Amino acid sequence: MGACLKIISPFLYYYNTIQLPLSKWCFPRIYIIFGGGTIQYMDTGKLCKKIAKETSYFSGKHLLLPDFLSLIITFRCNFRCKMCEIWKTQRHEELEISAWQRIVEDIAGYFPKETFIEINGGEPLLRKDLTLFLISELKSAGYGTTLNTNGSLIGEDVALELAQAGLDCAKISLYDLDDDIHDGVRGFPGAAKKAKRAISLLQDSAIRTEVGILVTARNIKNVRSFVEKYLREKNTVSLILQPLDEPINTGQKEISEENSISASLWPKKEDVLDLFSWLNREKPANIKNSPANLSAIEKYYLDPESALKRRCFAGQHSCVISPKGEMSLCFKRKSVGNVQGSGIAKLLGSKESSSERCSIRKCKKYCRMMGCNFSRTLPEILGLQ
């Protein structure tokens, strides 16, 4: 007999547990029956979340809470990166600490404690007092925090202050062991030396440290030696390989159908095959990327259009708050309103957010390959790829 699904009595779960702000009813147990034999009980928390995500994806409705929250506290930056144009922006309107205090209270009243919260910029340590305040306040409210920084402003005192405030993790970009290559991409002389020093200081302060390696034509041949060196000498540091995307903050191009990626930074096919063949063979323990993500990045570099075979769930997973309180569902998308006037919960459930989710579903950007947007396909989940 064919498999059939038998649902046993619906039950009201606490919405923060299963993250269903609008649809609070869920089935506590499911029995799968095969020809009279019963396999009892499935974890319906995960099942309900999956159902809510899929329903939200196709309908645009707010049915589950984002699990990625980015607090962009400034657009100002002291670097001039070639793959980022945030530093060119003239939008320097920024909220005061008192306004961010209200945002933290809003977060604490709505988001589960396991929500991934990242403090971003620009360079967030240009607003060091606010950075330390947010880390401390969020820690007091029961949340972990990650700081995304270029590392240039981290000396011994700042590393100690970050540790004392309760920072859980710091992400620093270091693209090559050759200082000239890193400095050239970052547009800032001495950037590599400062990043390396910051990594050591953060480790000494017992702050978990992750190093982002943007894979480009300029450094792809050196990634292997980079990984091997850090595996030997700094085995507590996690490395994250990052695929090249179009420049960040490029205005209207970011919500157009075009993907404006730098041809000069795009790596050659033979270099891509060589690097990922080694990664697949050796499986370095300090690489944080999942096997599925590494495979997807390789395919992306060989054929950028392959990224579009994956769905983007940014509308379900992400919530981004800008320096002046504007909220969006993706780093590249338009604002759905200001959290100061409406609050996060109301904005997530608004018509504007619903419309944005539907637009994101149709978006043709390649950035679904990025770590914050990456989702495994069904064959990958089932272990078929």
N, C-alpha and C positions, 0 to 999 in steps of 0.2 A: 504494500500500500504506500501511496505517496506520503511524504512528510506533511504534517499539518501543524498549525500553531494554535495552542490553547492558552488563552489569557485568563488568569485568575484574579478576580476582584481588584478594581482600581483603588488606589490609595493616595492620599494627599501627602506629598513629600514637602518638607521645608524647602522653600525655593532656593535658598543659598546653597543647600547641599547638592542639588542637582542642576542648579543654575537655569531655572526656567522662570523668568520674571513674569511672563504673561500666561503661559500654560503650566499651571501648578500641579495638574493631575498627572500621575504616573502609575504604572503598574509595578507593584513590588516584586512580583515573581512571575516568571514565564516558564511553562513546561513545553518542551518540544517532544512530540510523540511520534515514534517511528514504528508503525505496524503493531501497536499495542504495548511496546516497551517505552517507558517514560524516562527521559533524561531530565532530572528536576533542577530547577533554579538557574537562572542566568542573572548576571549583575545588571540590573535594570537602570542603575544610575548612569552607566556609560551608554547603555542602549537609548535611554531617553534623551541624553545629550546629543547623541548622533542623530536621532530623529528630529530633534529641535534644530540642529545645525542644517540638516538637509532641507527641512521645511522653510527655515529662514532664508536659505540660499535661493530657493525658487520663488518664494513669496515676497521677500524683502522685509518681513515682519521681524520685530525684536523678540526673539524667543529664548535666547540664552545670553549670559553675560560675557563680554570680551575677556579673554584670559591674558591679553597683552595690553599693557597700559603704558604709553610713552608720554612723559612730561617734558616737553621742550621748553626750557626756561629762558633761553636766549637764542637769537639768530646770529649774534656776534661771534666772530671767530678770529683767532690770531694766525691761522694758517690760510694758504691760498691753493687748496688742492685742485688738481686738474680734473678730477672726477666729481667735483662738488662745486656748486655755485652759490651756496648759502651765504658765503662771505661777501658776495656782491650785493646782497639785498640791502635796501635802505630802510626796511621795516624794523625799527628798533624800539617800538612801543612794547613795554614789558610791565607785567603785574608786580606790585609790591609784595613783600612777604606776607602782609596781612591778608591779601587776596588769596595767596597760595595756602594760607592756613585754612581758609574756608573750603578750598578745593580738597585739601587733605581730609577735612571733616566729612565732605560729600563722599569721597572715596571710601572712607571707613564705614559709612552708613550703608554702602551698597555693594561693594566688591568683596568676594571671599578672600580669606587671608592668603591663599595660595596663588593669587593673581601675580603675574610677573610684571613688576614695575621697574621701568628704566628711566633714568634721568638723562636727558639729552640736550644737545645744542644744534648748531654752533658748538662752542666750547663752553660747557656748563660751569667750569671752574672760573670763568670770567665773572661769574656771580657766585663766588665761593660761599659767602654767608648764606645765600638761599639754598645752595646745594647741601650744605651741612644741616640747615634747618629741616629740609625735606627728608633727608636720611633719618635724622633723629626723630622727627614727628611720625613718620611712617613706621619706624621701628617700634616706637611706643604704642602705635595702634595695632601692632602685630604683623606688619608686612616686611618682607625682605626687599632690598633695593639693589639695583645694578646701576653703575655709573659708566656712561659711554664718554670717554675722554681721549684727547690726543696725547695726554701725558706731559705736555710741555710745562705745565704749571705745578707739577707735583714734585715738591722737595721733601725733605725729612719732616718738616713741621706739618705740611699739608697731609702727607700720608698718615701721620699720627692722628691728626684731627679727623680724617675720614674714618679711621679705625675706631676712635672714641665715639664718633657719632653713630656707629653701628652699621657701616657699609658692609654688605655681604659680598659683592662682586664688582670688579672693575674690568671694563673692556677697553683695551688699548690697541690701536692699529700699528703694526710694524710690518712693512711690506718686503723688507729684504735685510739681510745681514750687512750688505754693502750700503754704507751710510749715504753715499751719493745717489743711489737709486731711490731709496726711501725719501730723501730730502727733495729730489727732483719731482717726484709725484706729489709730495705734500706742499711744495712751493714755499718751504721754510728752512733756511740753513740751520743745521744743528738739530733738526726734528728727530732724527734717528737716535742720536746720543741721549736726548731728553727722554725719548720713549723707553729706551733700554734702562736708563736709570730709574724711571718711574716704575717699571716692572719689578726691578729688584727691591725698591723701597716698599712697594705694596706687598710683596711676598714677605719681607721682613716684618711688616705690620700685621701679618696673618690675614690679609684680605685676599679672597679667592680671585685669581687673575686669569683673564682670557685674552689672547692675542689674536687679532683679526688680520688675516693675510689676503689682501685683494689680489687676485690672480690676473696679471696683465702680461702683455708682450714684454714688458721691461724686466719682470722678475720671475717668470714661469720656469726658466731653466735653473733657478736657484732655490726654488721652493723645497726641493728634496733635501738639500744640505741644511736649509733652515730648520726643517722638521727634525732631522737627525741630530743637529746640535742641541736643540731644545729638549729633545728626548734624553740626551746624555746628561746635560747640565742643569736643566730646569724642569724636571719631570713633574712638578706640581702645576705647571702652567699648561692650560688647555689652548690648543690652536684651532682657529676656525677659518676654513678656506671660504672666501667670499667671491661670488661671481661678479663680473663687471656689469654695471648697469649704466643707463644714461645719467648725465650729471644731475645731481640732486638740486631741486629748486630752480628748474628752468622755465618757470612761468606757465603759460598756456600749453606749451608742448607736453607738459606732464599729464594733462587730461585729454590730449589728442590721441588719435589712433597711431601716431608715429612713435617709433623707438629710436631716439637720437643717440646712438652709442658711438663713442670715439673709435674710429677705425685704426688710429695709430696705437691704441692700447690693446687692441684685440689680438690675442695670441694665435700663433700659427698652428695648423692642424697637427703637424708632426710633434710639436712641443706638448700639445694637449694630450695626445695619445701616449707619449712617453711618461708624462707625470702621472696620469691616472692609471696607467698600467702598473706603475710602481706602487701607487697607493692601494690599488686593489690586491696586489700581490703581498705587500708587506703589512698592510693594515696597522699603521703606527698607532700606538696606544694613546698618544697625546692629541690626536685629531678628534675634535668634538663632533664634527659632522657625522650624521648617520650614513650608513652605506647607501641608502636610497637617495640621500641628498647629494653625495659625491657622484653617484651614477647620473643623477639629473643634471648636475653642473657640467659633467663631461659631455653629455648629449647636447646641452645648451651651447657650449663652445663650438661643437662640431656642426650644430644646426640650431641657431637661435629660435627658429619657429617651433622647435620641439617644446619650448616652455609653455606654449599655448595649448598643449595637450592636457595640461594640468588645470584644475579649477582653482580660482582664487577665493579664499574664504576670509579676506581681510574685513569684509563687512560683518562677519560673525565673530572674528577673533580679536580685532584691533580697536583701540580707542586712543586717539592722539590729541593732546591738548597743547596749544601753541603758547608762545610767550605772553600773549595778551588775552588768553582764555578761550580762544576759538577752538572748537572741537571738530575733528574729522574722523573718518573711519579708516583712513589710510594716509601715509605721509604725503602722497602725491595728489590727494583729492581735496575738493573744496570743503569749506566749513559748513557744518549743519547747524551752527548756532554758537552762542557764547555761554560757557558754563556759569558765568557770574550772574546772568539773568535768569536762566532756566534750570540749571542744575543738570548733572550728568544723566540721571535716570530719565528725566523728562525728554532730554535731547535724544537719547538712545531709542526711545519709543515714539519719536516724532515722525510726521509724514516726510520731513526732509531726509531723515536717516533711512527710512524705508525706501525712498526713491534712490538714495545713494547706493544702498545694497543692491538694488536691481541694476544700477549703472555699473557697479563694480563687477557684477556677474558677466556683463558684456564687454568689459575692458580688455584690450588687446596688449596691455603692457607686459613686458617680460619679467617684471620685478616679483612675480609670484615665486621666483627661484630664490629670493632672499630668505634668510633664516626666519624672520618674523612672519613671513607669508607662506612658507613652504608647507605643503600638505602631501602626504603620501597618497598615491592612487590606490584603488581597490586591489589590483593585482599585487602591489607592493605590500599592502597590509596582510594579504593572504599568503605572502611568501612565494608568489608565482613569478616575481621578477627580482 
